[in-house]
Amino acid sequence: MPNLQQLIDSHRRAVFFGGAGVSTESGIPDFRSVDGLYRQAYAYPPETILSHSFFERNPEEFYRFYREKMLLLDVRPNAAHDKLARLEAAGRLSAVVTQNIDGLHQMAGSRTVWELHGSIHRNHCLTCGRTYDARFMLESRGVPRCACGGAVRPDVVLYEEGLDDAVLEGATAAIAQADLLIIGGTSLAVYPAAGLLQFFRGDAVVQINRDPTPYDGRATLCLHEGIGKVLGDIQVNPL
């Protein structure tokens, strides 16, 4: 069985599909693993607070959670982000498809990034459409307000909302055209994002995740290790 280095070196159109586990090594928590501290500070689980209906019904509480737990602007890319950016620059990686909203792939230098669930770095006024950055959101109080008085909302996909059509189309096309699919840091439990894997037509799949996933049995290579170490050990060889 070929190892990861051999698979990367023998393919030309690799695509990386990643989830929360890519960013946990940068210090960003995985909200699907709810610990006692969250339950002490909030009356609802994160997945309830981050839903469209809760946002509409209780925006003040939504933004309190959003500022404290999601606007982590001092975090930096880790070895996985850095290596993926280098693989793209070398022509080895065609695209990153991510479920994360932290913008760390772009910060590391990745250029073709399909953000399935949006980004904390894009925010817009619901009244006039004016855009704001994440720092504005962090420093605002209560429901953030535009200069026009309208509420400013983050461009993130909440539970109960659909994915952006253009992003979905781009991500699907990238996966469909890939000859190697590297899946990392995701339990593949969130749909419709995980459903995009059905469009892969290449000949090799690598699964990198600390815990088993439903896709392990279909993988050419399955690695139950930290993604930062696995990708950090990869050499970026020229085509």
CYANA upper distance limits for C-alpha pairs under 8 A (distance plus 0.5 A):
  1 MET  CA    221 LEU  CA      8.28
  2 PRO  CA      6 GLN  CA      6.36
  2 PRO  CA      7 LEU  CA      6.89
  2 PRO  CA    221 LEU  CA      8.32
  3 ASN  CA      7 LEU  CA      6.84
  3 ASN  CA    221 LEU  CA      7.80
  4 LEU  CA      8 ILE  CA      6.69
  4 LEU  CA    206 VAL  CA      8.04
  4 LEU  CA    221 LEU  CA      8.00
  4 LEU  CA    234 ILE  CA      8.33
  5 GLN  CA      9 ASP  CA      6.62
  5 GLN  CA    234 ILE  CA      6.56
  5 GLN  CA    235 GLN  CA      7.70
  6 GLN  CA     10 SER  CA      6.57
  7 LEU  CA     11 HIS  CA      6.89
  7 LEU  CA    180 LEU  CA      8.24
  7 LEU  CA    204 ALA  CA      8.21
  8 ILE  CA     12 ARG  CA      8.27
  8 ILE  CA     14 ALA  CA      7.85
  8 ILE  CA     92 ARG  CA      7.70
  8 ILE  CA    180 LEU  CA      8.17
  9 ASP  CA     92 ARG  CA      8.33
  9 ASP  CA    237 ASN  CA      7.54
  9 ASP  CA    239 LEU  CA      8.31
 11 HIS  CA     92 ARG  CA      7.88
 11 HIS  CA    179 ASP  CA      7.00
 11 HIS  CA    180 LEU  CA      6.95
 12 ARG  CA     91 GLY  CA      7.80
 12 ARG  CA     92 ARG  CA      5.96
 12 ARG  CA     93 LEU  CA      7.70
 12 ARG  CA    179 ASP  CA      7.60
 12 ARG  CA    180 LEU  CA      8.47
 12 ARG  CA    239 LEU  CA      8.36
 13 ARG  CA     92 ARG  CA      6.90
 13 ARG  CA     93 LEU  CA      6.35
 13 ARG  CA     94 SER  CA      5.94
 13 ARG  CA    177 GLN  CA      7.88
 13 ARG  CA    178 ALA  CA      5.44
 13 ARG  CA    179 ASP  CA      5.86
 13 ARG  CA    180 LEU  CA      6.93
 14 ALA  CA     92 ARG  CA      6.87
 14 ALA  CA     93 LEU  CA      5.20
 14 ALA  CA     94 SER  CA      6.24
 14 ALA  CA     95 ALA  CA      7.96
 14 ALA  CA    178 ALA  CA      5.94
 14 ALA  CA    179 ASP  CA      6.38
 14 ALA  CA    180 LEU  CA      4.95
 14 ALA  CA    181 LEU  CA      6.23
 14 ALA  CA    182 ILE  CA      7.73
 15 VAL  CA     93 LEU  CA      6.24
 15 VAL  CA     94 SER  CA      6.09
 15 VAL  CA     95 ALA  CA      5.62
 15 VAL  CA     96 VAL  CA      6.42
 15 VAL  CA     97 VAL  CA      7.95
 15 VAL  CA    174 ALA  CA      7.53
 15 VAL  CA    175 ILE  CA      6.93
 15 VAL  CA    178 ALA  CA      6.46
 15 VAL  CA    180 LEU  CA      6.87
 15 VAL  CA    181 LEU  CA      5.63
 15 VAL  CA    182 ILE  CA      6.71
 16 PHE  CA     93 LEU  CA      8.08
 16 PHE  CA     95 ALA  CA      7.00
 16 PHE  CA     96 VAL  CA      5.33
 16 PHE  CA     97 VAL  CA      6.57
 16 PHE  CA    181 LEU  CA      6.51
 16 PHE  CA    182 ILE  CA      5.24
 16 PHE  CA    183 ILE  CA      6.40
 16 PHE  CA    184 GLY  CA      7.92
 17 PHE  CA     96 VAL  CA      6.56
 17 PHE  CA     97 VAL  CA      5.24
 17 PHE  CA     98 THR  CA      6.27
 17 PHE  CA    181 LEU  CA      7.77
 17 PHE  CA    182 ILE  CA      6.64
 17 PHE  CA    183 ILE  CA      5.27
 17 PHE  CA    184 GLY  CA      6.83
 18 GLY  CA     22 VAL  CA      7.02
 18 GLY  CA     96 VAL  CA      8.09
 18 GLY  CA     97 VAL  CA      6.87
 18 GLY  CA     98 THR  CA      5.34
 18 GLY  CA     99 GLN  CA      6.85
 18 GLY  CA    100 ASN  CA      8.20
 18 GLY  CA    183 ILE  CA      6.31
 18 GLY  CA    184 GLY  CA      5.34
 18 GLY  CA    185 GLY  CA      6.18
 18 GLY  CA    186 THR  CA      6.54
 19 GLY  CA     23 SER  CA      8.22
 19 GLY  CA     98 THR  CA      6.46
 19 GLY  CA     99 GLN  CA      5.57
 19 GLY  CA    100 ASN  CA      6.44
 19 GLY  CA    184 GLY  CA      7.11
 19 GLY  CA    185 GLY  CA      5.48
 19 GLY  CA    186 THR  CA      4.87
 19 GLY  CA    187 SER  CA      8.27
 20 ALA  CA     24 THR  CA      6.81
 20 ALA  CA     29 PRO  CA      8.39
 20 ALA  CA     30 ASP  CA      6.34
 20 ALA  CA     99 GLN  CA      7.60
 20 ALA  CA    100 ASN  CA      6.58
 20 ALA  CA    185 GLY  CA      6.38
 20 ALA  CA    186 THR  CA      6.61
 21 GLY  CA     25 GLU  CA      7.63
 21 GLY  CA     30 ASP  CA      7.74
 21 GLY  CA    184 GLY  CA      7.73
 21 GLY  CA    185 GLY  CA      4.22
 21 GLY  CA    186 THR  CA      6.44
 21 GLY  CA    209 ASN  CA      8.06
 21 GLY  CA    227 ILE  CA      8.13
 22 VAL  CA     26 SER  CA      8.41
 22 VAL  CA     80 ALA  CA      7.39
 22 VAL  CA     81 HIS  CA      8.16
 22 VAL  CA    184 GLY  CA      7.35
 22 VAL  CA    185 GLY  CA      5.55
 22 VAL  CA    186 THR  CA      8.49
 22 VAL  CA    227 ILE  CA      7.10
 22 VAL  CA    228 GLY  CA      7.98
 23 SER  CA     27 GLY  CA      7.29
 23 SER  CA     28 ILE  CA      6.14
 23 SER  CA     29 PRO  CA      8.30
 23 SER  CA     77 PRO  CA      8.29
 23 SER  CA     78 ASN  CA      8.21
 23 SER  CA    100 ASN  CA      8.22
 23 SER  CA    104 LEU  CA      8.32
 24 THR  CA     28 ILE  CA      5.14
 24 THR  CA     29 PRO  CA      6.01
 24 THR  CA     30 ASP  CA      7.07
 25 GLU  CA     78 ASN  CA      7.12
 25 GLU  CA    228 GLY  CA      7.65
 26 SER  CA     75 VAL  CA      6.69
 26 SER  CA     76 ARG  CA      6.67
 26 SER  CA     77 PRO  CA      6.71
 26 SER  CA     78 ASN  CA      6.18
 27 GLY  CA     75 VAL  CA      7.30
 28 ILE  CA     72 LEU  CA      7.94
 28 ILE  CA     75 VAL  CA      8.11
 30 ASP  CA     34 VAL  CA      8.40
 31 PHE  CA     46 PRO  CA      6.91
 31 PHE  CA     47 GLU  CA      8.10
 32 ARG  CA     46 PRO  CA      8.44
 32 ARG  CA     47 GLU  CA      8.19
 34 VAL  CA     38 TYR  CA      7.21
 34 VAL  CA     39 ARG  CA      8.22
 34 VAL  CA     45 PRO  CA      7.84
 34 VAL  CA     46 PRO  CA      8.08
 35 ASP  CA     39 ARG  CA      7.41
 36 GLY  CA     40 GLN  CA      6.71
 37 LEU  CA     41 ALA  CA      6.86
 38 TYR  CA     42 TYR  CA      6.43
 38 TYR  CA     45 PRO  CA      8.02
 38 TYR  CA     46 PRO  CA      8.47
 39 ARG  CA     43 ALA  CA      6.94
 39 ARG  CA     44 TYR  CA      7.56
 39 ARG  CA     45 PRO  CA      7.30
 44 TYR  CA     48 THR  CA      6.73
 44 TYR  CA     49 ILE  CA      6.95
 45 PRO  CA     49 ILE  CA      7.04
 46 PRO  CA     50 LEU  CA      6.50
 47 GLU  CA     51 SER  CA      6.94
 47 GLU  CA    159 TYR  CA      7.71
 48 THR  CA     54 PHE  CA      7.18
 49 ILE  CA     54 PHE  CA      6.17
 49 ILE  CA     55 PHE  CA      7.53
 49 ILE  CA     61 GLU  CA      8.22
 49 ILE  CA     62 PHE  CA      6.28
 49 ILE  CA     65 PHE  CA      8.13
 50 LEU  CA     54 PHE  CA      7.48
 50 LEU  CA     55 PHE  CA      7.51
 50 LEU  CA     62 PHE  CA      7.49
 50 LEU  CA    158 LEU  CA      6.11
 50 LEU  CA    159 TYR  CA      6.70
 51 SER  CA     55 PHE  CA      6.70
 51 SER  CA    158 LEU  CA      5.51
 51 SER  CA    159 TYR  CA      4.78
 51 SER  CA    160 GLU  CA      6.60
 51 SER  CA    161 GLU  CA      8.47
 52 HIS  CA     56 GLU  CA      6.73
 52 HIS  CA    158 LEU  CA      6.08
 52 HIS  CA    159 TYR  CA      6.49
 52 HIS  CA    160 GLU  CA      6.30
 52 HIS  CA    161 GLU  CA      7.10
 53 SER  CA     57 ARG  CA      6.55
 53 SER  CA    160 GLU  CA      8.14
 54 PHE  CA     58 ASN  CA      6.05
 54 PHE  CA     59 PRO  CA      7.69
 54 PHE  CA     62 PHE  CA      7.71
 55 PHE  CA     59 PRO  CA      5.36
 55 PHE  CA     62 PHE  CA      6.29
 58 ASN  CA     62 PHE  CA      6.83
 59 PRO  CA     63 TYR  CA      6.62
 59 PRO  CA    143 VAL  CA      7.12
 60 GLU  CA     64 ARG  CA      6.77
 60 GLU  CA    142 GLY  CA      6.01
 60 GLU  CA    143 VAL  CA      6.39
 61 GLU  CA     65 PHE  CA      6.84
 62 PHE  CA     66 TYR  CA      6.53
 63 TYR  CA     67 ARG  CA      6.42
 63 TYR  CA    142 GLY  CA      7.22
 63 TYR  CA    143 VAL  CA      7.08
 64 ARG  CA     68 GLU  CA      6.78
 64 ARG  CA    142 GLY  CA      7.86
 65 PHE  CA     69 LYS  CA      6.24
 65 PHE  CA     70 MET  CA      7.96
 66 TYR  CA     70 MET  CA      5.59
 66 TYR  CA     71 LEU  CA      6.98
 67 ARG  CA     71 LEU  CA      5.63
 67 ARG  CA    137 MET  CA      7.99
 67 ARG  CA    138 LEU  CA      6.17
 68 GLU  CA     72 LEU  CA      8.29
 70 MET  CA    120 ILE  CA      8.40
 71 LEU  CA    120 ILE  CA      7.51
 71 LEU  CA    134 ALA  CA      7.64
 71 LEU  CA    138 LEU  CA      7.01
 73 LEU  CA    134 ALA  CA      8.34
 73 LEU  CA    135 ARG  CA      8.32
 76 ARG  CA    104 LEU  CA      7.25
 76 ARG  CA    107 MET  CA      8.30
 77 PRO  CA     81 HIS  CA      6.07
 77 PRO  CA     82 ASP  CA      7.13
 77 PRO  CA    104 LEU  CA      5.82
 77 PRO  CA    105 HIS  CA      7.57
 77 PRO  CA    107 MET  CA      7.34
 77 PRO  CA    108 ALA  CA      6.33
 78 ASN  CA     82 ASP  CA      6.79
 78 ASN  CA    228 GLY  CA      7.23
 79 ALA  CA     83 LYS  CA      6.54
 79 ALA  CA    228 GLY  CA      5.51
 79 ALA  CA    229 LYS  CA      7.75
 79 ALA  CA    231 LEU  CA      7.54
 79 ALA  CA    232 GLY  CA      5.81
 80 ALA  CA     84 LEU  CA      6.71
 80 ALA  CA    227 ILE  CA      6.79
 80 ALA  CA    228 GLY  CA      5.03
 80 ALA  CA    229 LYS  CA      8.09
 80 ALA  CA    230 VAL  CA      8.46
 80 ALA  CA    231 LEU  CA      5.94
 80 ALA  CA    232 GLY  CA      6.58
 81 HIS  CA     85 ALA  CA      6.84
 81 HIS  CA    104 LEU  CA      7.44
 81 HIS  CA    105 HIS  CA      5.98
 81 HIS  CA    108 ALA  CA      6.38
 82 ASP  CA     86 ARG  CA      6.87
 82 ASP  CA    105 HIS  CA      8.29
 82 ASP  CA    108 ALA  CA      5.79
 82 ASP  CA    109 GLY  CA      7.85
 83 LYS  CA     87 LEU  CA      6.62
 83 LYS  CA    231 LEU  CA      6.84
 83 LYS  CA    232 GLY  CA      6.74
 83 LYS  CA    234 ILE  CA      8.20
 84 LEU  CA     88 GLU  CA      6.76
 84 LEU  CA     93 LEU  CA      7.86
 84 LEU  CA    110 SER  CA      7.60
 84 LEU  CA    231 LEU  CA      8.31
 85 ALA  CA     89 ALA  CA      6.74
 85 ALA  CA    105 HIS  CA      7.81
 85 ALA  CA    108 ALA  CA      6.74
 85 ALA  CA    109 GLY  CA      5.75
 85 ALA  CA    110 SER  CA      4.93
 85 ALA  CA    111 ARG  CA      8.22
 86 ARG  CA     90 ALA  CA      6.68
 86 ARG  CA    109 GLY  CA      8.31
 86 ARG  CA    110 SER  CA      8.36
 86 ARG  CA    236 VAL  CA      7.56
 87 LEU  CA     91 GLY  CA      6.87
 87 LEU  CA     92 ARG  CA      5.59
 87 LEU  CA     93 LEU  CA      5.90
 87 LEU  CA    236 VAL  CA      6.59
 88 GLU  CA     92 ARG  CA      6.01
 88 GLU  CA     93 LEU  CA      4.83
 88 GLU  CA     94 SER  CA      6.70
 88 GLU  CA     95 ALA  CA      7.79
 88 GLU  CA    110 SER  CA      7.34
 88 GLU  CA    111 ARG  CA      8.46
 89 ALA  CA     93 LEU  CA      8.32
 89 ALA  CA    110 SER  CA      8.42
 90 ALA  CA    236 VAL  CA      7.68
 90 ALA  CA    237 ASN  CA      8.09
 90 ALA  CA    238 PRO  CA      6.71
 90 ALA  CA    239 LEU  CA      7.96
 91 GLY  CA    238 PRO  CA      8.31
 91 GLY  CA    239 LEU  CA      7.59
 92 ARG  CA    239 LEU  CA      7.80
 94 SER  CA    112 THR  CA      7.81
 94 SER  CA    174 ALA  CA      7.87
 94 SER  CA    178 ALA  CA      8.14
 95 ALA  CA    111 ARG  CA      8.42
 95 ALA  CA    112 THR  CA      5.55
 95 ALA  CA    113 VAL  CA      6.42
 95 ALA  CA    114 TRP  CA      8.06
 95 ALA  CA    174 ALA  CA      7.12
 96 VAL  CA    110 SER  CA      8.28
 96 VAL  CA    112 THR  CA      6.82
 96 VAL  CA    113 VAL  CA      5.27
 96 VAL  CA    114 TRP  CA      6.69
 97 VAL  CA    113 VAL  CA      6.39
 97 VAL  CA    114 TRP  CA      5.24
 97 VAL  CA    115 GLU  CA      6.77
 97 VAL  CA    116 LEU  CA      7.63
 97 VAL  CA    171 ALA  CA      6.60
 98 THR  CA    113 VAL  CA      7.75
 98 THR  CA    114 TRP  CA      6.69
 98 THR  CA    115 GLU  CA      5.72
 98 THR  CA    116 LEU  CA      6.58
 98 THR  CA    117 HIS  CA      8.40
 99 GLN  CA    115 GLU  CA      6.66
 99 GLN  CA    116 LEU  CA      5.81
 99 GLN  CA    117 HIS  CA      6.09
 99 GLN  CA    193 ALA  CA      7.79
100 ASN  CA    115 GLU  CA      7.34
100 ASN  CA    116 LEU  CA      8.13
100 ASN  CA    117 HIS  CA      7.11
100 ASN  CA    118 GLY  CA      8.24
100 ASN  CA    119 SER  CA      8.18
101 ILE  CA    115 GLU  CA      7.32
101 ILE  CA    117 HIS  CA      6.72
101 ILE  CA    118 GLY  CA      6.03
101 ILE  CA    119 SER  CA      4.67
101 ILE  CA    120 ILE  CA      6.31
101 ILE  CA    156 VAL  CA      7.61
102 ASP  CA    119 SER  CA      6.58
102 ASP  CA    120 ILE  CA      6.56
102 ASP  CA    121 HIS  CA      8.02
103 GLY  CA    107 MET  CA      6.83
103 GLY  CA    119 SER  CA      6.96
103 GLY  CA    120 ILE  CA      8.01
103 GLY  CA    121 HIS  CA      7.61
104 LEU  CA    108 ALA  CA      6.63
105 HIS  CA    109 GLY  CA      7.03
105 HIS  CA    110 SER  CA      5.96
105 HIS  CA    113 VAL  CA      7.85
106 GLN  CA    110 SER  CA      5.33
106 GLN  CA    111 ARG  CA      6.80
106 GLN  CA    113 VAL  CA      7.85
114 TRP  CA    167 VAL  CA      6.54
114 TRP  CA    170 GLY  CA      7.45
114 TRP  CA    171 ALA  CA      6.26
115 GLU  CA    119 SER  CA      7.52
115 GLU  CA    167 VAL  CA      7.44
116 LEU  CA    157 VAL  CA      8.50
116 LEU  CA    163 LEU  CA      7.03
116 LEU  CA    164 ASP  CA      7.91
116 LEU  CA    167 VAL  CA      6.86
116 LEU  CA    168 LEU  CA      7.25
116 LEU  CA    171 ALA  CA      8.38
116 LEU  CA    193 ALA  CA      7.54
117 HIS  CA    156 VAL  CA      6.10
117 HIS  CA    157 VAL  CA      5.31
117 HIS  CA    158 LEU  CA      8.31
117 HIS  CA    163 LEU  CA      7.26
118 GLY  CA    122 ARG  CA      8.47
118 GLY  CA    155 ASP  CA      6.08
118 GLY  CA    156 VAL  CA      4.73
118 GLY  CA    157 VAL  CA      6.35
119 SER  CA    154 PRO  CA      8.02
119 SER  CA    155 ASP  CA      6.38
119 SER  CA    156 VAL  CA      5.96
120 ILE  CA    134 ALA  CA      6.51
120 ILE  CA    154 PRO  CA      6.59
120 ILE  CA    155 ASP  CA      7.11
120 ILE  CA    156 VAL  CA      7.05
121 HIS  CA    133 ASP  CA      5.89
121 HIS  CA    134 ALA  CA      5.32
121 HIS  CA    154 PRO  CA      8.35
121 HIS  CA    155 ASP  CA      8.43
122 ARG  CA    131 THR  CA      7.57
122 ARG  CA    132 TYR  CA      7.08
122 ARG  CA    133 ASP  CA      6.34
122 ARG  CA    134 ALA  CA      7.39
122 ARG  CA    154 PRO  CA      6.69
122 ARG  CA    155 ASP  CA      5.95
123 ASN  CA    131 THR  CA      6.01
123 ASN  CA    132 TYR  CA      5.59
123 ASN  CA    133 ASP  CA      6.67
123 ASN  CA    134 ALA  CA      7.76
123 ASN  CA    152 VAL  CA      7.04
123 ASN  CA    153 ARG  CA      6.06
123 ASN  CA    154 PRO  CA      4.71
123 ASN  CA    155 ASP  CA      5.71
124 HIS  CA    129 GLY  CA      5.90
124 HIS  CA    130 ARG  CA      5.96
124 HIS  CA    131 THR  CA      4.83
124 HIS  CA    132 TYR  CA      6.48
124 HIS  CA    152 VAL  CA      5.81
124 HIS  CA    153 ARG  CA      6.07
124 HIS  CA    154 PRO  CA      7.01
124 HIS  CA    155 ASP  CA      7.58
125 CYS  CA    129 GLY  CA      5.08
125 CYS  CA    130 ARG  CA      5.76
125 CYS  CA    131 THR  CA      6.95
125 CYS  CA    145 ARG  CA      8.16
125 CYS  CA    146 CYS  CA      6.51
125 CYS  CA    150 GLY  CA      6.42
125 CYS  CA    151 ALA  CA      6.16
125 CYS  CA    152 VAL  CA      4.68
125 CYS  CA    153 ARG  CA      6.76
126 LEU  CA    150 GLY  CA      6.60
126 LEU  CA    151 ALA  CA      6.27
126 LEU  CA    152 VAL  CA      6.46
126 LEU  CA    153 ARG  CA      7.22
127 THR  CA    148 CYS  CA      8.34
127 THR  CA    150 GLY  CA      5.61
127 THR  CA    151 ALA  CA      7.59
128 CYS  CA    148 CYS  CA      7.81
128 CYS  CA    150 GLY  CA      7.78
130 ARG  CA    146 CYS  CA      8.01
132 TYR  CA    136 PHE  CA      6.87
132 TYR  CA    137 MET  CA      8.10
132 TYR  CA    152 VAL  CA      8.45
133 ASP  CA    137 MET  CA      7.35
134 ALA  CA    138 LEU  CA      6.73
135 ARG  CA    139 GLU  CA      6.67
136 PHE  CA    140 SER  CA      6.61
137 MET  CA    144 PRO  CA      6.99
140 SER  CA    144 PRO  CA      5.97
140 SER  CA    145 ARG  CA      8.40
143 VAL  CA    151 ALA  CA      7.07
143 VAL  CA    152 VAL  CA      8.00
144 PRO  CA    151 ALA  CA      6.33
144 PRO  CA    152 VAL  CA      5.90
144 PRO  CA    153 ARG  CA      8.20
145 ARG  CA    149 GLY  CA      6.02
145 ARG  CA    150 GLY  CA      6.03
145 ARG  CA    151 ALA  CA      5.18
145 ARG  CA    152 VAL  CA      6.01
146 CYS  CA    150 GLY  CA      5.72
146 CYS  CA    151 ALA  CA      6.63
146 CYS  CA    152 VAL  CA      6.54
157 VAL  CA    161 GLU  CA      6.61
157 VAL  CA    162 GLY  CA      7.60
157 VAL  CA    163 LEU  CA      7.10
163 LEU  CA    167 VAL  CA      8.05
163 LEU  CA    168 LEU  CA      7.14
164 ASP  CA    168 LEU  CA      6.56
165 ASP  CA    169 GLU  CA      6.57
166 ALA  CA    170 GLY  CA      6.69
167 VAL  CA    171 ALA  CA      6.55
168 LEU  CA    172 THR  CA      6.50
169 GLU  CA    173 ALA  CA      6.64
170 GLY  CA    174 ALA  CA      6.71
171 ALA  CA    175 ILE  CA      6.78
171 ALA  CA    196 LEU  CA      8.42
172 THR  CA    176 ALA  CA      6.55
172 THR  CA    196 LEU  CA      6.70
172 THR  CA    199 PHE  CA      7.21
173 ALA  CA    177 GLN  CA      6.64
174 ALA  CA    178 ALA  CA      6.74
175 ILE  CA    181 LEU  CA      7.86
175 ILE  CA    196 LEU  CA      8.11
175 ILE  CA    197 LEU  CA      7.72
175 ILE  CA    199 PHE  CA      6.84
175 ILE  CA    200 PHE  CA      5.83
175 ILE  CA    201 ARG  CA      8.47
176 ALA  CA    199 PHE  CA      5.61
176 ALA  CA    200 PHE  CA      5.22
176 ALA  CA    201 ARG  CA      6.37
176 ALA  CA    202 GLY  CA      8.31
177 GLN  CA    200 PHE  CA      7.90
177 GLN  CA    201 ARG  CA      7.78
177 GLN  CA    202 GLY  CA      8.15
178 ALA  CA    200 PHE  CA      7.37
178 ALA  CA    201 ARG  CA      7.67
178 ALA  CA    202 GLY  CA      6.39
179 ASP  CA    201 ARG  CA      7.53
179 ASP  CA    202 GLY  CA      4.45
179 ASP  CA    203 ASP  CA      6.49
179 ASP  CA    204 ALA  CA      7.40
180 LEU  CA    202 GLY  CA      6.29
180 LEU  CA    203 ASP  CA      7.02
180 LEU  CA    204 ALA  CA      5.58
180 LEU  CA    205 VAL  CA      6.45
180 LEU  CA    206 VAL  CA      8.34
181 LEU  CA    200 PHE  CA      7.98
181 LEU  CA    202 GLY  CA      7.98
181 LEU  CA    204 ALA  CA      6.99
181 LEU  CA    205 VAL  CA      5.35
181 LEU  CA    206 VAL  CA      6.77
182 ILE  CA    205 VAL  CA      6.40
182 ILE  CA    206 VAL  CA      5.19
182 ILE  CA    207 GLN  CA      6.66
182 ILE  CA    208 ILE  CA      8.09
183 ILE  CA    205 VAL  CA      7.99
183 ILE  CA    206 VAL  CA      6.49
183 ILE  CA    207 GLN  CA      5.38
183 ILE  CA    208 ILE  CA      6.53
184 GLY  CA    207 GLN  CA      6.57
184 GLY  CA    208 ILE  CA      5.10
184 GLY  CA    209 ASN  CA      6.25
184 GLY  CA    227 ILE  CA      7.11
185 GLY  CA    208 ILE  CA      6.93
185 GLY  CA    209 ASN  CA      5.56
185 GLY  CA    210 ARG  CA      8.07
185 GLY  CA    227 ILE  CA      7.18
186 THR  CA    209 ASN  CA      7.11
187 SER  CA    209 ASN  CA      8.06
187 SER  CA    211 ASP  CA      8.13
187 SER  CA    212 PRO  CA      8.14
187 SER  CA    213 THR  CA      5.97
187 SER  CA    214 PRO  CA      8.30
188 LEU  CA    194 ALA  CA      5.73
188 LEU  CA    213 THR  CA      7.20
188 LEU  CA    214 PRO  CA      7.67
188 LEU  CA    215 TYR  CA      8.20
189 ALA  CA    194 ALA  CA      7.29
190 VAL  CA    194 ALA  CA      6.43
191 TYR  CA    195 GLY  CA      6.64
192 PRO  CA    196 LEU  CA      7.62
196 LEU  CA    200 PHE  CA      8.36
204 ALA  CA    219 ALA  CA      7.82
204 ALA  CA    220 THR  CA      6.11
205 VAL  CA    218 ARG  CA      8.10
205 VAL  CA    219 ALA  CA      5.43
205 VAL  CA    220 THR  CA      5.63
205 VAL  CA    221 LEU  CA      7.13
206 VAL  CA    219 ALA  CA      6.13
206 VAL  CA    220 THR  CA      6.37
206 VAL  CA    221 LEU  CA      5.33
206 VAL  CA    222 CYS  CA      6.40
206 VAL  CA    223 LEU  CA      8.30
207 GLN  CA    215 TYR  CA      8.12
207 GLN  CA    216 ASP  CA      7.03
207 GLN  CA    219 ALA  CA      6.58
207 GLN  CA    221 LEU  CA      6.77
207 GLN  CA    222 CYS  CA      5.22
207 GLN  CA    223 LEU  CA      6.59
208 ILE  CA    222 CYS  CA      6.60
208 ILE  CA    223 LEU  CA      5.29
208 ILE  CA    224 HIS  CA      6.42
208 ILE  CA    225 GLU  CA      7.10
208 ILE  CA    226 GLY  CA      8.09
208 ILE  CA    227 ILE  CA      6.79
209 ASN  CA    213 THR  CA      8.26
209 ASN  CA    223 LEU  CA      6.95
209 ASN  CA    224 HIS  CA      5.52
209 ASN  CA    225 GLU  CA      6.46
209 ASN  CA    226 GLY  CA      7.22
209 ASN  CA    227 ILE  CA      7.35
210 ARG  CA    223 LEU  CA      8.11
210 ARG  CA    224 HIS  CA      4.85
210 ARG  CA    225 GLU  CA      5.34
210 ARG  CA    226 GLY  CA      6.49
211 ASP  CA    224 HIS  CA      6.65
212 PRO  CA    216 ASP  CA      7.12
212 PRO  CA    224 HIS  CA      7.70
215 TYR  CA    219 ALA  CA      7.10
216 ASP  CA    222 CYS  CA      6.71
225 GLU  CA    229 LYS  CA      8.12
225 GLU  CA    230 VAL  CA      7.43
226 GLY  CA    230 VAL  CA      6.88
227 ILE  CA    231 LEU  CA      6.48
227 ILE  CA    232 GLY  CA      8.46
228 GLY  CA    232 GLY  CA      6.06
229 LYS  CA    233 ASP  CA      6.65
230 VAL  CA    234 ILE  CA      7.59
